Amino acid sequence: MSSLPPHLQHLQHLQGDELKAAIQTEYHMQAVAFIVRQTDYSEETAAERLGALKDPVKVVKEYLGLSESDEHEPASSSKSKNQMKYGEIRKFMDEGAKQFNMQKELNERRRKYQEYLQQQENMKQQQTPES
């Protein structure tokens, strides 16, 4: 009894270099089929891109617009946990200070506007008794 799947049973009688070549061919066919399923590439284009990149996953990532640099992007991994914690605390404190300053400025504008309205009302009252 053979433990090979049905689509690979034709390889069981091969040995040595023939077996290696058959396995490589089978791998290439499976990789091209994978690329064709995951992209809209034709078999020829898939085989060409596979020849250039040597890895079916890289071909699909290239098709999707994902580069290798995106995969290793987290630069924060070069920071220690302590640096990351203090970075988050710093961001939180900066945001709180920004909101506090905005609220303070808004209150100051309201106070000045109320003073302006009060002055306008006082001027009207001063002008009204004279008339």
C-alpha positions in Angstrom: 0.0 0.0 0.0 1.2 3.4 -0.9 0.8 6.4 1.4 1.1 8.9 -1.4 -1.9 10.9 -2.5 -3.5 9.7 -5.8 -2.1 12.6 -7.8 1.5 11.7 -6.7 1.3 7.9 -7.0 3.0 8.1 -10.4 6.2 9.1 -8.6 6.5 5.9 -6.4 8.4 3.9 -9.0 11.0 6.6 -9.5 14.4 6.8 -7.8 17.4 9.0 -7.6 17.7 11.9 -10.0 14.5 11.0 -11.8 12.6 11.3 -8.5 14.2 14.6 -7.6 13.4 16.0 -11.1 9.8 14.7 -10.9 9.4 16.2 -7.4 10.7 19.6 -8.6 8.4 19.5 -11.6 5.4 18.6 -9.3 6.4 21.4 -6.9 6.6 23.9 -9.8 3.2 22.8 -11.1 1.6 23.1 -7.7 3.2 26.5 -7.1 2.0 27.8 -10.5 -1.5 26.5 -9.7 -1.5 28.2 -6.3 -0.4 31.5 -7.9 -3.1 31.2 -10.6 -5.8 30.6 -7.9 -4.7 33.5 -5.8 -4.1 36.1 -8.6 -5.5 36.8 -12.0 -2.2 35.8 -13.7 -2.2 33.3 -16.5 -0.1 30.1 -16.1 2.7 31.6 -18.2 2.8 34.8 -16.2 2.7 32.9 -13.0 5.5 30.6 -14.1 7.6 33.7 -15.2 7.1 35.5 -11.8 7.8 32.3 -9.9 11.1 31.9 -11.8 12.0 35.5 -10.9 11.0 35.4 -7.2 11.5 31.7 -6.5 8.7 31.6 -3.9 4.9 31.4 -4.7 4.0 33.4 -1.5 6.3 36.2 -2.6 4.7 36.3 -6.0 1.2 36.6 -4.5 2.4 39.3 -2.1 3.9 41.2 -5.0 0.6 40.9 -6.8 -1.3 42.2 -3.8 1.2 45.1 -3.4 2.7 43.9 -0.2 6.4 44.3 -0.1 9.0 42.6 2.1 9.6 45.9 4.0 5.9 46.0 5.0 6.3 42.6 6.6 9.2 43.8 8.8 7.9 47.3 9.3 7.4 47.5 13.1 10.4 49.6 14.0 9.1 49.7 17.6 10.6 46.2 18.0 14.0 47.9 18.3 12.7 49.8 21.4 12.6 48.2 24.8 9.3 47.6 26.5 10.2 50.3 29.0 10.8 52.8 26.1 7.4 51.8 24.5 5.6 52.3 27.8 7.1 55.8 28.4 6.4 56.6 24.7 2.7 55.8 25.2 2.6 57.8 28.5 4.2 60.7 26.7 1.6 60.6 23.9 -1.2 60.4 26.4 0.2 63.4 28.4 0.8 65.4 25.2 -2.8 64.8 24.1 -4.1 65.8 27.5 -2.0 69.0 27.6 -3.2 69.8 24.0 -6.8 69.4 25.0 -6.3 71.5 28.2 -4.7 74.3 26.3 -7.5 74.3 23.7 -10.1 74.4 26.4 -8.2 77.2 28.2 -8.0 79.2 24.9 -11.7 78.7 24.2 -12.7 79.9 27.7 -10.5 83.0 27.3 -12.2 83.8 24.0 -15.6 83.3 25.6 -14.6 85.6 28.5 -13.4 88.3 26.0 -16.5 88.0 23.9 -18.7 88.4 27.1 -16.7 91.5 28.1 -17.2 92.9 24.6 -21.0 92.2 24.8 -21.1 93.8 28.2 -19.3 96.9 26.9 -21.7 97.2 24.0 -24.6 96.9 26.4 -23.1 99.6 28.7 -22.6 101.9 25.7 -26.3 101.4 24.7 -27.5 102.2 28.2 -25.3 105.3 28.4 -26.6 106.5 25.0 -30.3 105.8 25.8 -30.8 108.2 28.8 -29.2 111.0 26.8 -31.8 110.7 24.1 
